């Protein structure tokens, strides 16, 4: 049995870096999209007779084990989806990992505990990361990079390990890259980008880059309030990044100068407090230029959602990253739902990027097949669109 780029893998130990960073509520997986997306590569390797050793992270533990970040629940779900038993190693490169890997037969699959339980994984020090990568590499004969969501991270299990083993790009990473290329190399026009999520500071690079490329940029989510404030409006108790006001003003100016439509909501849904499950939400729709001082913006309003939907439906290429509001609470989910619905009606390429927006479309009950592509990459897809070099890709091409 062979795997693209690696040749015959039968009987070989193949380390696969997947992105299994899924949202958990207690020990319950609330969205298994990333696990499902990781199955085909693991399955193909197992069918080719490899001894598959999967490594992945969950959350951001600080280089030491923490029960709430254990991958154990993920091992169970992965096994169900594969229809094969997945052996779970209690550590990443220690005794449990070694004996688990030694116990694998051809076609068997193991998942190692959270790779970020080791400080070497995310260390900025090349030698420290390298030493940990040596240990990881010693568990395998070859490496497959399949965690698209982490290719923007220069981390041991993504980057350094590829320098230590014969390696190949996994099927998920190549599919994701193909879509990203279609978004950046001569996208069909109109090209509309929808950005949401809480922070402008996470999206600066992307806005900067897309102002010269997209035909329209639609802004929702918590980040919209910094833009409203930059336009001179009061935003009450809404999220605000004071230190980004000048940058937002500059973007508004650049958009105006270059003829790119930077569309902000004209109405927003507010409440007096962030939803916390203790009090019944009291949503109220107000004009975006008349937010009361006691109010907190939690979603885009119905007029804005309709305007966004119209732009989206008229586009031939759409990229959407970041929810429009606090969609986890029903009263503030409409903006996100209307935008998602519009993406399903695009005659062309519609891409949902980002952990949160991907989770949103699934938790809101949309059929995944209705979208052109649902990316597993949050930060990774944004950095690709920023035009940055992704270390986890570059290392495979060297
Ligand atoms: C993600 O959730 O975007 C990826 O799994 C990467 O996680 P990180 O931002 O903690 O590196």
Boltz pocket constraint, residues with backbone or C-beta under 6 A from the ligand:
constraints:
  - pocket:
      binder: B
      contacts: [[A, 19], [A, 21], [A, 59], [A, 60], [A, 149], [A, 150], [A, 153], [A, 355], [A, 376], [A, 377], [A, 378], [A, 379], [A, 380]]
      max_distance: 6.0
